[in-house]
Amino acid sequence: MINRRELLALSSANALYDEFLKSWLSVIESAESLELDVVQPGALDCLHAWKQQGKRLILVTLRKDAEALQVQLRNKGLSTYLDSVLVCAHESGGKGKAQAVLDHLGEKPDSDRSVWVGDTEVDAQAAEILGLDVYLVKNGLRSEAILERLNCTGVVESIGAFSKHII
């Protein structure tokens, strides 16, 4: 998979990248776009099982509009499973996600009792900073080949299939 900047460079349009990114980021968090998101098959069952086991679930995400995120989580039936939702700016990347967790918990998570689940290189970076195992879900934005090149504990089919790996 080619990243956006490389794709635009191949078409001699790399000068447009910053404008493209700004426009794209404003569109993907619109109410219309968020309504198109679909909860992955088996995800609610997996989250329910983790909560039944007493797991604490913290969502750490790169967003601009925290209020729209809360609405989306409620509408998709996800908010009832989440103990905390931490929102970071896109430009903060993995370092920002890791710092949000540190600020929220007041310390590094216990690596023997914690795991990071994500779908991008940003998630892999955050987990590495925190010293956590990270499982990357391949039905996100990145291809399996890209995810497997990252420093991760494993690549899984979907969040619904995830429980077979560590639970």
C-alpha positions as CSV (number, residue, x, y, z in Angstrom):
1,M,0.0,0.0,0.0
2,I,1.3,3.4,-0.9
3,N,0.8,6.3,1.5
4,R,-1.1,9.4,0.4
5,R,2.0,11.6,0.1
6,E,3.8,9.1,-2.1
7,L,0.7,8.6,-4.3
8,L,0.4,12.4,-4.8
9,A,4.1,12.6,-5.6
10,L,3.7,9.8,-8.3
11,S,1.2,12.0,-10.0
12,S,3.4,15.2,-9.6
13,A,0.8,16.6,-7.2
14,N,2.8,16.3,-4.0
15,A,2.6,20.1,-3.5
16,L,-1.1,19.5,-2.8
17,Y,-0.6,17.2,0.1
18,D,-1.1,19.6,2.9
19,E,-4.2,21.0,1.4
20,F,-5.5,17.5,0.7
21,L,-4.8,16.4,4.2
22,K,-6.6,19.4,5.7
23,S,-9.7,18.9,3.5
24,W,-9.7,15.1,4.1
25,L,-9.5,15.5,7.9
26,S,-12.4,18.0,7.8
27,V,-14.6,15.5,5.8
28,I,-13.8,12.3,7.7
29,E,-15.2,13.7,11.0
30,S,-18.4,15.2,9.5
31,A,-21.6,13.7,10.8
32,E,-22.4,12.3,7.4
33,S,-19.0,10.5,7.2
34,L,-19.2,9.2,10.7
35,E,-22.6,7.8,10.0
36,L,-21.1,5.6,7.3
37,D,-18.8,3.8,9.8
38,V,-19.8,0.3,10.6
39,V,-18.9,-1.7,13.8
40,Q,-16.8,-4.7,12.8
41,P,-18.6,-8.1,13.0
42,G,-18.0,-9.6,16.4
43,A,-16.6,-6.4,17.9
44,L,-19.5,-5.8,20.4
45,D,-19.4,-9.5,21.5
46,C,-15.6,-9.2,22.1
47,L,-15.9,-6.0,24.0
48,H,-18.8,-7.4,26.1
49,A,-16.7,-10.5,26.9
50,W,-13.7,-8.4,28.0
51,K,-16.0,-6.3,30.2
52,Q,-17.4,-9.5,31.7
53,Q,-13.9,-10.5,32.5
54,G,-13.3,-7.3,34.4
55,K,-11.0,-5.7,31.8
56,R,-10.6,-2.0,31.7
57,L,-11.1,-0.6,28.2
58,I,-9.6,2.7,27.2
59,L,-10.1,4.1,23.7
60,V,-7.2,6.4,22.6
61,T,-7.9,8.1,19.2
62,L,-6.7,10.9,17.0
63,R,-9.6,13.2,16.4
64,K,-10.4,16.8,16.2
65,D,-14.0,16.7,17.3
66,A,-14.4,14.9,20.7
67,E,-18.1,15.7,20.8
68,A,-18.8,14.1,17.4
69,L,-16.8,11.0,18.6
70,Q,-18.9,10.7,21.7
71,V,-22.1,10.8,19.6
72,Q,-20.7,8.2,17.2
73,L,-19.7,5.9,20.0
74,R,-23.2,6.1,21.5
75,N,-24.9,5.6,18.2
76,K,-22.8,2.5,17.4
77,G,-23.4,1.0,20.8
78,L,-19.7,1.2,21.8
79,S,-19.7,3.7,24.6
80,T,-21.2,1.3,27.2
81,Y,-18.1,-0.8,27.0
82,L,-15.5,1.9,27.3
83,D,-14.2,3.0,30.7
84,S,-12.4,6.1,29.2
85,V,-12.1,7.8,25.9
86,L,-8.9,9.8,25.3
87,V,-8.8,12.2,22.3
88,C,-5.5,13.4,20.8
89,A,-4.8,15.8,17.9
90,H,-3.9,14.1,14.6
91,E,-0.5,15.8,14.6
92,S,0.4,14.3,18.0
93,G,0.7,10.8,16.5
94,G,1.9,7.8,18.6
95,K,3.7,10.0,21.0
96,G,0.5,11.9,21.7
97,K,-1.4,8.8,22.2
98,A,1.1,7.4,24.6
99,Q,1.3,10.7,26.5
100,A,-2.5,10.8,26.8
101,V,-2.4,7.3,28.5
102,L,0.3,8.4,30.8
103,D,-1.5,11.6,31.8
104,H,-4.8,9.6,32.3
105,L,-3.3,6.8,34.4
106,G,-0.6,8.8,36.1
107,E,1.9,6.1,35.3
108,K,2.9,3.6,32.6
109,P,0.3,0.7,32.3
110,D,1.4,-2.6,33.7
111,S,2.8,-4.5,30.7
112,D,1.9,-7.8,32.3
113,R,-1.8,-6.8,32.5
114,S,-2.1,-4.5,29.5
115,V,-2.2,-4.8,25.7
116,W,-2.7,-2.3,23.0
117,V,-5.0,-3.0,20.1
118,G,-4.8,-0.7,17.0
119,D,-4.7,-0.6,13.2
120,T,-1.9,1.8,12.2
121,E,1.7,2.6,12.7
122,V,0.7,5.3,15.1
123,D,-0.7,2.6,17.4
124,A,2.5,0.5,17.1
125,Q,4.5,3.6,18.1
126,A,2.3,4.4,21.1
127,A,2.5,0.8,22.4
128,E,6.3,0.8,22.0
129,I,6.7,4.0,23.9
130,L,4.5,2.5,26.7
131,G,6.3,-0.9,26.6
132,L,3.2,-2.8,25.7
133,D,2.5,-5.7,23.4
134,V,0.5,-4.5,20.4
135,Y,-1.9,-6.4,18.2
136,L,-2.8,-4.7,14.9
137,V,-6.1,-5.3,13.3
138,K,-5.8,-5.7,9.5
139,N,-9.3,-4.6,8.6
140,G,-8.4,-1.0,9.4
141,L,-6.8,1.5,7.1
142,R,-3.5,-0.3,6.5
143,S,-2.9,-3.5,4.6
144,E,-1.7,-6.7,6.2
145,A,1.7,-6.3,4.5
146,I,2.2,-2.9,6.0
147,L,1.1,-4.0,9.5
148,E,3.4,-7.0,9.5
149,R,6.4,-4.8,8.8
150,L,5.7,-2.9,12.1
151,N,7.1,-3.8,15.4
152,C,4.0,-5.7,16.7
153,T,3.1,-8.8,18.7
154,G,0.7,-9.9,16.1
155,V,-1.7,-9.0,13.3
156,V,-5.3,-10.2,13.7
157,E,-8.2,-10.5,11.2
158,S,-10.6,-8.3,13.1
159,I,-11.5,-7.2,16.6
160,G,-14.1,-9.9,16.7
161,A,-11.5,-12.6,16.1
162,F,-9.1,-11.0,18.6
163,S,-10.2,-12.9,21.6
164,K,-8.8,-16.1,20.1
165,H,-5.3,-14.6,20.4
166,I,-4.9,-13.5,24.0
167,I,-8.1,-14.2,26.0
